[in-house]
Amino acid sequence: MIKHHAYSVEPWSIRETELDLGMMAQCESLFALANGHIGLRGNLDEGEPHALPGTYLNSVYELRPLPYAEAGYGYPASAQSVINVTNGKLIRLLVDDEPFDLRYGQLHRHERVLDLRDGVLHRTTQWTSPAGRTVEVRSTRLVSFAYRSIAAISYEVRPVDGPAQVVLQSELVANEPGPQVSDDPRAAAVLEAPLIGEENAAEEAQALLIHRVKRSGLRIGAGMDHVIDGSESELVGTRSYQDSARTTVTCQLAAGESLRIIKFLAYGWSSERSQPAIRAQVEAALIAAKATGWAGLCAAQRQYLDEFWARADVEVDGDPEVQQAVRFGLFHVLQASARAERRPIAAKGLTGPGYDGHAFWDTETFVLPVLAYTNPEASADALRWRHATLPIAQQRARQLHLNGAAFAWRTITGEECSAYWPAGTAAYHINADIADAVIRQIDVTGDADLDREIGVDLLVNTARLWMSLGAFGDDDRFHIDGVTGPDEYSAIADNNVYTNLMAQRNLRGAVDAVARHPDLARNLEVSGEEVLDWRRAADQMVIPYDERRGVHPQAERFTDHARWDFEHTPPEHYPLMLYYSYGDLYRTQVVKQADLVLALFSRGDAFTPEEKARDFAYYEAVTVRDSSLSACVQSVIAAEIGQLDLAYDYLGEAAMMDLADLEHNTRDGIHVASLAGAWIALVAGLGGMRDHNGRLSFAPRLPTGLRGLSFRVCWRRQTLRVSINHEQACYEVADGMPMNIVHFGQEVTVEPSEPLRLDIPPITPGPRPTQPPGREPLHREPPEIEQ
């Protein structure tokens, strides 16, 4: 982990055995706990030392100005930024009047363990104060999956070498000072101390703070209560102020005696509910948490995760690092989504302020496919959030003189927050990505109610966007011009292949949806003529092809551009966008992340195997992977065309994105989409799973570095287990109905409780593709680690 001796490779945990102050920011992200509603960065319980304090509530944000050198029509005037809300993690400790601070005195032992099965963060510390008194501190922290608004901490202190006067100060702190979160001084000023106190209250061991966010007007409530267990412990009292509250407990302990407090936290927020309503919500959650008790919260957490892992676990035989990483990734994907409940899944989840807490197309393209197959209720709720923003997207489309809906490129509540129009607004493919996620969700779950609730509405409105954005040309083909595809090193291009193919799926999905639900189509005033136009546009969609080179250009004329001068680009000048102008990038063949290659995956039904091999080799030579979203897609296509060792190399990069801090920005929060990408690289890549046209198919193959792979996927309310080695694949359905799947092009039926074993045919790949100099994925050699 992070290639540091203090971190071990374990199948079900992330363990830190040494405190390195230089790595605190990364570790705070990795050890973050969340449930999709509440997010607590992995700061030390005492609050200091820290790198980046953070407590987040999903969709609690502040408005900030967007800077423009020159204004332009359609530019958003302000943006939304996630804010650090009231911090309830703090439990300060004084030993014989000496503050417990690991920067002073002597640290004998430090260990933190993120337990992926129990869903808690354990900590054990032994420390001698500057005055010479040694104490041991043990704490366990959880953010509840079972109870949406609840977090809790068990904190215990024990003198080791003699008696000690111990004081614990459990706090709520709002407007906590932290590092500057924006380079724009106007935005920084807005985001500094964004909370206005409305109410504070304290009684016995309980306290409550209510604040309002200055500009966005959101109202936040945070409360704490305690259970105290110690030898003749004395509750000094609880006091509250506008921005803080503190419960103080003191105790005289003999050597070996301990003082333990259980701290229950509750959070609530609303854009509409009154101050008394927020207070009542927080108080009720605290009462429920205290009634459940610490043991009850831990038991509910384990039960929730047992059920999740039974659906979602991936077992990797032969590479302990990837095994640890894929489970770590699935855990963080769950933490970002489990109780989001019609709120967005941000690119950094609730683990840090990176990307201002915004959700992008990453959610629908990388995260929701994983959730659809492992936790479909969460993916359904994420789509309900998108649907809730549909009125804003319709208004945005009208502003842009388009029909239907134009969803925001980056947002928290639906409003566009991108200040750079070419890479933001022009990336219209996000609308087809949303439609694709809807189609997949209905295919995977068979959820007719969700189809009626949100599916038809989303598919019709996105289809209408494409009909107003594109047009039939003189050649009677349907063109979509002036768009930006997934590759942000190209912009405002005509007929981007990925965009056009995804729009084609969107249009056909809308045709199918209105046929399933003619009553809803009438409500949306869908005419027969409009449906015919959708079908015609899909059938006549322009898909550029370079006959001379025998490959698909990423967009029209892309393959005619000059090649980027990779040979003379210094290694320290990556990512390129930080060292070269977009003008330099836009007019050359250099690809930030998988674009055409993503089309080979997402719309693999539109390409022949020969086209995939040629296209992949061509784009490997110009793709620099200046984005965390690329490696997993390249791994998938490398596996499909038989480049299994290259696929394994890319799998390692996707899986280790945060555990190895490959992008050097894990400090700002983990990369939810890349962590989801580790699952995609294993299941869709090495497992060969595809879901084109409502059919579940597999073409699995393993690289030489792995001995075996098994995974589970949910399909129509059943769970399919797939286990593969180098010779065979085994498909199992525990119970229920027979399941029809496709194995290497052959349709087969998996009977319940009757494992089906099928041979894996050999494949002869072509030459291994080459990458730009210095941008090759690190060759992966499975580490020899004792289990």
KOLLOBA-377303 format. One record per residue (C-alpha): x negated, y negated, z; residue in three letters. Coordinates in steps of 0.02 Angstrom, whole numbers, padded with zeros to 5 digits, always signed. Layout:
N
XYZAla/...
This chain:
787
+00000+00000+00000Met/-00075-00164-00059Ile/-00237-00061-00071Lys/-00271-00100+00113His/-00332+00025+00241His/-00197-00030+00364Ala/-00059+00046+00257Tyr/-00028+00231+00237Ser/+00064+00328+00102Val/+00212+00418+00178Glu/+00367+00490+00094Pro/+00499+00404+00202Trp/+00419+00251+00279Ser/+00308+00099+00256Ile/+00182+00091+00397Arg/+00065-00051+00447Glu/-00069-00009+00575Thr/-00166-00171+00581Glu/-00115-00354+00581Leu/-00197-00452+00440Asp/-00149-00636+00453Leu/-00201-00661+00271Gly/-00067-00540+00214Met/+00075-00595+00325Met/+00179-00671+00186Ala/+00179-00513+00080Gln/+00217-00405+00231Cys/+00360-00517+00284Glu/+00440-00481+00116Ser/+00405-00294+00119Leu/+00469-00274+00297Phe/+00625-00380+00267Ala/+00792-00307+00319Leu/+00956-00349+00234Ala/+01126-00280+00191Asn/+01178-00390+00046Gly/+01260-00517+00162His/+01124-00552+00292Ile/+00937-00553+00256Gly/+00799-00563+00387Leu/+00619-00580+00330Arg/+00498-00468+00422Gly/+00430-00604+00536Asn/+00361-00554+00704Leu/+00492-00557+00842Asp/+00404-00700+00932Glu/+00413-00807+00775Gly/+00228-00851+00775Glu/+00112-00825+00689Pro/+00211-00824+00528His/+00185-00864+00345Ala/+00361-00898+00283Leu/+00506-00892+00407Pro/+00668-00840+00328Gly/+00847-00796+00374Thr/+00969-00794+00230Tyr/+01155-00776+00202Leu/+01209-00725+00028Asn/+01270-00877-00070Ser/+01230-01004+00065Val/+01136-01139-00027Tyr/+01101-01323-00039Glu/+01119-01432-00193Leu/+00961-01515-00256Arg/+00924-01633-00400Pro/+00850-01565-00561Leu/+00707-01670-00632Pro/+00710-01718-00817Tyr/+00588-01827-00911Ala/+00732-01865-01029Glu/+00916-01825-01004Ala/+01009-01721-01132Gly/+01187-01669-01166Tyr/+01238-01515-01068Gly/+01091-01521-00947Tyr/+01146-01476-00769Pro/+01125-01624-00652Ala/+01089-01522-00498Ser/+01046-01346-00448Ala/+01075-01232-00301Gln/+00936-01169-00187Ser/+00949-01036-00053Val/+00909-01105+00118Ile/+00837-01037+00279Asn/+00987-01031+00394Val/+00994-01011+00583Thr/+00856-00895+00641Asn/+00915-00766+00767Gly/+00762-00653+00760Lys/+00666-00751+00891Leu/+00624-00671+01058Ile/+00479-00764+01138Arg/+00379-00681+01277Leu/+00276-00756+01417Leu/+00166-00647+01527Val/+00115-00733+01691Asp/+00157-00898+01605Asp/+00045-00853+01455Glu/+00132-00857+01285Pro/+00123-00690+01193Phe/+00033-00745+01035Asp/-00070-00620+00935Leu/-00191-00756+00879Arg/-00256-00768+01057Tyr/-00312-00640+01184Gly/-00354-00466+01124Gln/-00244-00357+01012Leu/-00275-00173+01051His/-00137-00095+00945Arg/-00018-00157+00813His/+00100-00047+00713Glu/+00256-00082+00613Arg/+00356+00053+00526Val/+00499+00024+00404Leu/+00599+00186+00417Asp/+00691+00216+00254Leu/+00805+00350+00325Arg/+00854+00264+00487Asp/+00858+00091+00408Gly/+00764+00004+00549Val/+00599-00087+00575Leu/+00498-00021+00723His/+00356-00116+00803Arg/+00231-00066+00938Thr/+00100-00187+01005Thr/-00025-00180+01148Gln/-00105-00345+01193Trp/-00212-00421+01330Thr/-00181-00603+01369Ser/-00323-00729+01383Pro/-00296-00715+01571Ala/-00329-00529+01565Gly/-00155-00451+01584Arg/-00114-00308+01465Thr/+00064-00274+01407Val/+00146-00158+01282Glu/+00289-00222+01174Val/+00408-00111+01078Arg/+00545-00176+00967Ser/+00667-00108+00840Thr/+00766-00218+00721Arg/+00913-00177+00608Leu/+01032-00265+00491Val/+01188-00160+00488Ser/+01254-00077+00331Phe/+01409-00019+00425Ala/+01452-00188+00500Tyr/+01429-00326+00372Arg/+01405-00474+00490Ser/+01293-00391+00620Ile/+01107-00378+00655Ala/+01027-00318+00815Ala/+00859-00306+00902Ile/+00799-00195+01044Ser/+00650-00278+01129Tyr/+00554-00199+01273Glu/+00400-00259+01368Val/+00297-00157+01494Arg/+00143-00212+01593Pro/+00003-00085+01575Val/-00133-00127+01701Asp/-00046-00216+01844Gly/+00105-00316+01896Pro/+00162-00462+01789Ala/+00291-00598+01790Gln/+00381-00579+01623Val/+00493-00709+01542Val/+00592-00675+01383Leu/+00669-00818+01286Gln/+00795-00759+01156Ser/+00837-00899+01036Glu/+00943-00963+00893Leu/+00853-01098+00795Val/+00922-01201+00651Ala/+00825-01316+00535Asn/+00669-01215+00574Glu/+00516-01302+00501Pro/+00429-01206+00364Gly/+00315-01231+00213Pro/+00367-01345+00069Gln/+00486-01248-00043Val/+00483-01362-00195Ser/+00349-01457-00290Asp/+00477-01592-00331Asp/+00472-01717-00187Pro/+00657-01761-00213Arg/+00708-01579-00198Ala/+00590-01552-00051Ala/+00670-01697+00041Ala/+00844-01626+00011Val/+00795-01451+00069Leu/+00709-01509+00228Glu/+00824-01490+00379Ala/+00980-01459+00272Pro/+01095-01412+00417Leu/+01205-01533+00514Ile/+01258-01474+00686Gly/+01445-01466+00716Glu/+01462-01362+00874Glu/+01355-01275+01004Asn/+01412-01172+01151Ala/+01335-01062+01284Ala/+01407-00947+01417Glu/+01317-00814+01520Glu/+01209-00718+01395Ala/+01303-00779+01240Gln/+01275-00930+01127Ala/+01349-00998+00968Leu/+01293-01129+00841Leu/+01397-01196+00698Ile/+01320-01302+00560His/+01372-01379+00396Arg/+01255-01388+00246Val/+01231-01572+00204Lys/+01268-01577+00017Arg/+01350-01412-00025Ser/+01468-01428+00124Gly/+01461-01243+00170Leu/+01495-01203+00352Arg/+01386-01076+00445Ile/+01410-00994+00613Gly/+01278-00895+00706Ala/+01298-00813+00875Gly/+01200-00704+00995Met/+01240-00597+01146Asp/+01131-00484+01253His/+01127-00328+01359Val/+00986-00334+01486Ile/+00904-00183+01567Asp/+00759-00211+01688Gly/+00697-00189+01864Ser/+00783-00327+01963Glu/+00795-00431+01806Ser/+00862-00605+01828Glu/+00959-00698+01697Leu/+00901-00876+01714Val/+01036-00936+01598Gly/+01088-00986+01424Thr/+01083-01161+01356Arg/+01132-01231+01187Ser/+01087-01388+01090Tyr/+01130-01453+00918Gln/+00999-01350+00827Asp/+00952-01218+00954Ser/+01010-01104+01092Ala/+00909-01004+01217Arg/+00945-00862+01336Thr/+00807-00843+01465Thr/+00775-00684+01565Val/+00639-00667+01695Thr/+00578-00515+01789Cys/+00436-00465+01906Gln/+00372-00298+01840Leu/+00252-00176+01916Ala/+00131-00081+01805Ala/+00231+00046+01703Gly/+00399-00038+01734Glu/+00489-00116+01586Ser/+00613-00250+01541Leu/+00723-00217+01390Arg/+00851-00327+01307Ile/+00968-00284+01166Ile/+01005-00437+01061Lys/+01161-00436+00954Phe/+01174-00562+00812Leu/+01326-00611+00711Ala/+01338-00725+00559Tyr/+01483-00799+00463Gly/+01502-00934+00333Trp/+01632-01008+00219Ser/+01658-01147+00095Ser/+01840-01166+00152Glu/+01871-01099+00327Arg/+01882-01220+00472Ser/+01762-01237+00616Gln/+01878-01143+00737Pro/+01898-01003+00610Ala/+01710-00982+00590Ile/+01690-00984+00779Arg/+01823-00850+00799Ala/+01743-00743+00662Gln/+01571-00747+00743Val/+01639-00714+00918Glu/+01743-00567+00858Ala/+01592-00491+00769Ala/+01487-00508+00927Leu/+01621-00424+01032Ile/+01632-00280+00907Ala/+01442-00261+00902Ala/+01427-00260+01091Lys/+01569-00134+01105Ala/+01484-00022+00976Thr/+01321-00036+01070Gly/+01143-00013+01013Trp/+01155+00175+01000Ala/+01316+00161+00901Gly/+01240+00038+00779Leu/+01089+00150+00751Cys/+01199+00303+00726Ala/+01309+00212+00600Ala/+01154+00152+00508Gln/+01085+00329+00493Arg/+01253+00398+00436Gln/+01267+00265+00301Tyr/+01093+00303+00237Leu/+01116+00491+00245Asp/+01264+00472+00128Glu/+01167+00355+00014Phe/+01014+00466-00001Trp/+01124+00617-00036Ala/+01182+00525-00193Arg/+01025+00429-00239Ala/+00865+00515-00184Asp/+00726+00545-00311Val/+00595+00677-00272Glu/+00424+00663-00356Val/+00308+00812-00347Asp/+00125+00767-00374Gly/+00112+00581-00337Asp/+00142+00531-00155Pro/+00121+00345-00195Glu/+00258+00346-00326Val/+00365+00451-00209Gln/+00349+00320-00073Gln/+00372+00177-00196Ala/+00531+00240-00279Val/+00616+00266-00110Arg/+00556+00096-00051Phe/+00629+00023-00211Gly/+00796+00110-00192Leu/+00805+00053-00011Phe/+00778-00129-00061His/+00903-00115-00204Val/+01028-00052-00075Leu/+00982-00193+00045Gln/+01014-00321-00091Ala/+01184-00253-00137Ser/+01269-00141-00008Ala/+01376-00272+00078Arg/+01361-00414-00047Ala/+01546-00388-00080Glu/+01584-00505-00225Arg/+01426-00606-00202Arg/+01274-00606-00319Pro/+01124-00492-00313Ile/+00979-00615-00322Ala/+00815-00579-00410Ala/+00726-00577-00241Lys/+00874-00506-00146Gly/+00882-00583+00028Leu/+00696-00562+00063Thr/+00627-00734+00019Gly/+00659-00900-00067Pro/+00582-00851-00235Gly/+00676-00910-00390Tyr/+00781-01019-00271Asp/+00885-00867-00227Gly/+00960-00860-00402His/+01037-00714-00493Ala/+00987-00687-00675Phe/+01023-00561-00812Trp/+00907-00447-00711Asp/+01059-00397-00608Thr/+01163-00324-00749Glu/+01019-00255-00852Thr/+00909-00175-00720Phe/+00997-00167-00552Val/+01176-00121-00596Leu/+01128+00032-00701Pro/+01042+00102-00546Val/+01189+00060-00433Leu/+01317+00128-00556Ala/+01236+00300-00540Tyr/+01193+00293-00354Thr/+01312+00172-00265Asn/+01451+00129-00389Pro/+01555+00032-00262Glu/+01414-00096-00249Ala/+01397-00115-00438Ser/+01585-00138-00452Ala/+01579-00278-00324Asp/+01436-00362-00416Ala/+01543-00363-00573Leu/+01688-00433-00473Arg/+01573-00576-00424Trp/+01535-00610-00607Arg/+01720-00607-00644His/+01751-00731-00503Ala/+01634-00852-00594Thr/+01728-00831-00759Leu/+01822-00999-00745Pro/+01654-01088-00727Ile/+01585-00991-00875Ala/+01737-01038-00980Gln/+01712-01221-00934Gln/+01528-01208-00980Arg/+01573-01133-01149Ala/+01690-01278-01184Arg/+01553-01400-01136Gln/+01441-01314-01264Leu/+01581-01321-01394His/+01604-01132-01390Leu/+01751-01018-01358Asn/+01765-00886-01224Gly/+01639-00887-01082Ala/+01456-00938-01070Ala/+01387-00869-00908Phe/+01246-00958-00818Ala/+01068-00903-00849Trp/+01021-00930-00666Arg/+01145-00966-00529Thr/+01213-00931-00356Ile/+01396-00977-00376Thr/+01416-00981-00565Gly/+01356-01155-00610Glu/+01205-01164-00725Glu/+01046-01200-00627Cys/+00918-01188-00767Ser/+00832-01351-00809Ala/+00744-01280-00963Tyr/+00873-01263-01100Trp/+00777-01155-01226Pro/+00743-01017-01101Ala/+00906-01041-01006Gly/+01063-01091-01097Thr/+01001-01022-01263Ala/+00976-00849-01187Ala/+01155-00806-01230Tyr/+01117-00620-01219His/+01162-00629-01034Ile/+01343-00627-01088Asn/+01321-00463-01183Ala/+01220-00395-01037Asp/+01369-00425-00924Ile/+01483-00341-01050Ala/+01363-00194-01061Asp/+01369-00174-00871Ala/+01559-00175-00877Val/+01562-00041-01012Ile/+01438+00067-00918Arg/+01532+00050-00754Gln/+01694+00109-00833Ile/+01606+00251-00924Asp/+01513+00311-00769Val/+01657+00298-00645Thr/+01813+00315-00753Gly/+01885+00175-00646Asp/+02042+00123-00741Ala/+02093+00002-00604Asp/+01929-00095-00618Leu/+01949-00093-00806Asp/+02116-00181-00788Arg/+02062-00292-00643Glu/+01909-00370-00724Ile/+01849-00269-00873Gly/+01968-00327-01008Val/+01952-00509-00955Asp/+01761-00506-00959Leu/+01750-00411-01123Leu/+01876-00521-01214Val/+01797-00684-01156Asn/+01620-00631-01199Thr/+01678-00567-01369Ala/+01755-00736-01404Arg/+01590-00820-01365Leu/+01500-00720-01501Trp/+01631-00761-01631Met/+01606-00948-01601Ser/+01417-00938-01580Leu/+01389-00831-01735Gly/+01458-00842-01910Ala/+01479-00742-02070Phe/+01350-00797-02198Gly/+01355-00800-02388Asp/+01297-00619-02382Asp/+01457-00576-02285Asp/+01347-00521-02139Arg/+01372-00586-01962Phe/+01227-00697-01905His/+01188-00761-01730Ile/+01063-00903-01746Asp/+00972-01018-01626Gly/+00958-00902-01475Val/+00825-00845-01354Thr/+00806-00659-01325Gly/+00732-00574-01172Pro/+00556-00627-01225Asp/+00533-00801-01152Glu/+00376-00829-01256Tyr/+00492-00847-01406Ser/+00639-00966-01410Ala/+00778-01030-01523Ile/+00761-00892-01651Ala/+00884-00825-01778Asp/+00957-00651-01764Asn/+00862-00585-01616Asn/+00881-00397-01632Val/+00915-00365-01448Tyr/+01044-00504-01439Thr/+01133-00449-01598Asn/+01139-00265-01550Leu/+01204-00305-01376Met/+01332-00425-01451Ala/+01384-00284-01567Gln/+01414-00170-01417Arg/+01507-00312-01332Asn/+01624-00337-01480Leu/+01659-00151-01499Arg/+01689-00138-01312Gly/+01817-00279-01322Ala/+01905-00190-01467Val/+01917-00031-01363Asp/+01973-00125-01206Ala/+02121-00212-01287Val/+02173-00047-01367Ala/+02175+00033-01194Arg/+02272-00111-01117His/+02384-00196-01246Pro/+02485-00283-01109Asp/+02330-00370-01043Leu/+02279-00414-01220Ala/+02446-00501-01244Arg/+02420-00598-01083Asn/+02253-00657-01150Leu/+02334-00703-01317Glu/+02226-00582-01414Val/+02296-00567-01590Ser/+02280-00424-01711Gly/+02182-00538-01827Glu/+02059-00579-01687Glu/+02029-00394-01655Val/+01997-00365-01840Leu/+01870-00507-01837Asp/+01781-00428-01689Trp/+01773-00261-01778Arg/+01713-00339-01939Arg/+01579-00442-01851Ala/+01515-00288-01760Ala/+01511-00185-01920Asp/+01425-00324-02018Gln/+01302-00379-01881Met/+01133-00431-01951Val/+00993-00319-01888Ile/+00831-00386-01966Pro/+00704-00261-02033Tyr/+00531-00293-02102Asp/+00519-00175-02251Glu/+00337-00218-02286Arg/+00278-00173-02112Arg/+00408-00040-02079Gly/+00463-00114-01912Val/+00604-00219-01841His/+00551-00399-01811Pro/+00598-00460-01639Gln/+00695-00594-01729Ala/+00696-00655-01908Glu/+00521-00701-01969Arg/+00439-00651-01805Phe/+00321-00528-01890Thr/+00266-00667-02010Asp/+00199-00774-01868His/+00013-00782-01835Ala/-00051-00663-01701Arg/-00101-00737-01534Trp/-00290-00742-01514Asp/-00300-00609-01380Phe/-00487-00582-01402Glu/-00529-00758-01345His/-00399-00773-01207Thr/-00489-00764-01038Pro/-00417-00638-00914Pro/-00389-00777-00788Glu/-00273-00866-00911His/-00131-00745-00881Tyr/+00013-00773-00862Pro/-00001-00875-01021Leu/+00140-00994-00978Met/+00032-01070-00842Leu/-00113-01111-00960Tyr/-00037-01142-01133Tyr/+00106-01246-01198Ser/+00267-01163-01250Tyr/+00235-01235-01423Gly/+00079-01127-01436Asp/+00174-00975-01377Leu/+00332-00998-01481Tyr/+00245-01002-01649Arg/+00139-00846-01625Thr/+00163-00660-01604Gln/+00143-00641-01417Val/+00277-00560-01311Val/+00300-00596-01126Lys/+00407-00444-01091Gln/+00498-00303-01178Ala/+00622-00377-01302Asp/+00634-00272-01459Leu/+00573-00126-01352Val/+00716-00160-01231Leu/+00835-00145-01379Ala/+00758+00027-01415Leu/+00815+00077-01241Phe/+00979-00015-01217Ser/+01038+00019-01395Arg/+00940+00176-01431Gly/+01089+00241-01529Asp/+01050+00110-01663Ala/+00875+00172-01706Phe/+00801+00331-01777Thr/+00661+00421-01683Pro/+00538+00369-01818Glu/+00589+00186-01803Glu/+00568+00193-01615Lys/+00390+00261-01629Ala/+00337+00130-01759Arg/+00422-00014-01668Asp/+00349+00035-01500Phe/+00171+00046-01568Ala/+00188-00122-01655Tyr/+00251-00215-01501Tyr/+00129-00134-01382Glu/-00008-00228-01473Ala/+00071-00400-01439Val/+00155-00378-01269Thr/+00061-00450-01120Val/+00183-00408-00979Arg/+00183-00578-00897Asp/+00348-00523-00820Ser/+00388-00391-00691Ser/+00535-00336-00801Leu/+00429-00258-00938Ser/+00334-00107-00873Ala/+00486+00000-00833Cys/+00559-00023-01008Val/+00393+00015-01092Gln/+00382+00170-00983Ser/+00552+00230-01042Val/+00515+00215-01228Ile/+00339+00283-01209Ala/+00415+00439-01131Ala/+00547+00455-01266Glu/+00421+00456-01407Ile/+00308+00578-01316Gly/+00175+00459-01249Gln/+00196+00536-01077Leu/+00032+00483-00998Asp/+00062+00303-01054Leu/+00238+00315-00983Ala/+00161+00373-00819Tyr/+00042+00225-00818Asp/+00186+00104-00841Tyr/+00288+00195-00710Leu/+00148+00164-00585Gly/+00150-00022-00625Glu/+00338-00038-00605Ala/+00340+00064-00445Ala/+00195-00027-00363Met/+00249-00203-00412Met/+00274-00259-00232Asp/+00181-00128-00132Leu/+00026-00179-00230Ala/+00080-00361-00254Asp/+00038-00349-00439Leu/+00118-00516-00486Glu/+00039-00605-00335His/+00206-00676-00282Asn/+00278-00544-00166Thr/+00254-00675-00031Arg/+00411-00761-00096Asp/+00515-00601-00090Gly/+00517-00430-00170Ile/+00563-00402-00355His/+00731-00314-00349Val/+00738-00280-00536Ala/+00564-00206-00545Ser/+00600-00097-00394Leu/+00756-00038-00484Ala/+00642-00015-00634Gly/+00545+00121-00544Ala/+00706+00223-00539Trp/+00739+00182-00722Ile/+00563+00237-00772Ala/+00585+00402-00681Leu/+00766+00443-00722Val/+00787+00365-00895Ala/+00604+00382-00941Gly/+00535+00548-00882Leu/+00711+00615-00850Gly/+00765+00558-01023Gly/+00939+00507-00965Met/+01047+00405-01084Arg/+01229+00353-01076Asp/+01269+00297-01253His/+01452+00295-01303Asn/+01512+00369-01140Gly/+01409+00528-01156Arg/+01280+00579-01028Leu/+01125+00654-01109Ser/+00952+00709-01053Phe/+00785+00740-01140Ala/+00664+00762-00994Pro/+00476+00781-01003Arg/+00337+00762-00875Leu/+00162+00689-00893Pro/+00013+00793-00844Thr/-00002+00697-00679Gly/+00162+00762-00607Leu/+00216+00938-00564Arg/+00402+00908-00544Gly/+00541+00781-00532Leu/+00718+00791-00467Ser/+00853+00660-00453Phe/+01040+00642-00428Arg/+01165+00538-00524Val/+01350+00503-00494Cys/+01463+00536-00642Trp/+01653+00525-00635Arg/+01658+00551-00446Arg/+01540+00699-00452Gln/+01354+00713-00416Thr/+01239+00796-00541Leu/+01068+00853-00482Arg/+00932+00865-00613Val/+00767+00955-00576Ser/+00628+00968-00703Ile/+00455+01042-00721Asn/+00346+01057-00875His/+00443+01204-00946Glu/+00625+01190-00893Gln/+00763+01075-00836Ala/+00893+01132-00709Cys/+01064+01049-00698Tyr/+01175+01076-00546Glu/+01348+01019-00494Val/+01384+01058-00312Ala/+01573+01069-00328Asp/+01721+00995-00419Gly/+01751+01008-00605Met/+01636+01071-00744Pro/+01528+00933-00817Met/+01487+00914-01001Asn/+01315+00843-01038Ile/+01192+00842-01184Val/+01021+00924-01169His/+00901+00876-01311Phe/+01048+00850-01430Gly/+01142+01009-01379Gln/+01307+00990-01288Glu/+01317+01105-01137Val/+01434+01130-00990Thr/+01372+01135-00811Val/+01487+01242-00705Glu/+01508+01202-00519Pro/+01388+01299-00407Ser/+01307+01380-00560Glu/+01137+01300-00596Pro/+01103+01287-00783Leu/+00920+01310-00832Arg/+00866+01257-01006Leu/+00698+01253-01092Asp/+00610+01090-01131Ile/+00552+01088-01313Pro/+00374+01030-01349Pro/+00339+00862-01430Ile/+00189+00807-01532Thr/+00159+00620-01509Pro/+00064+00511-01628Gly/-00092+00413-01579Pro/-00080+00322-01413Arg/-00030+00140-01447Pro/-00151+00003-01398Thr/-00117-00155-01298Gln/-00194-00329-01305Pro/-00371-00327-01232Pro/-00363-00329-01043Gly/-00175-00305-01037Arg/-00173-00116-01035Glu/-00080-00037-00891Pro/-00194+00032-00758Leu/-00224+00215-00791His/-00134+00315-00658Arg/-00222+00457-00570Glu/-00114+00537-00434Pro/-00202+00512-00267Pro/-00250+00664-00167Glu/-00155+00630-00007Ile/-00107+00758+00124Glu/+00079+00763+00154Gln/
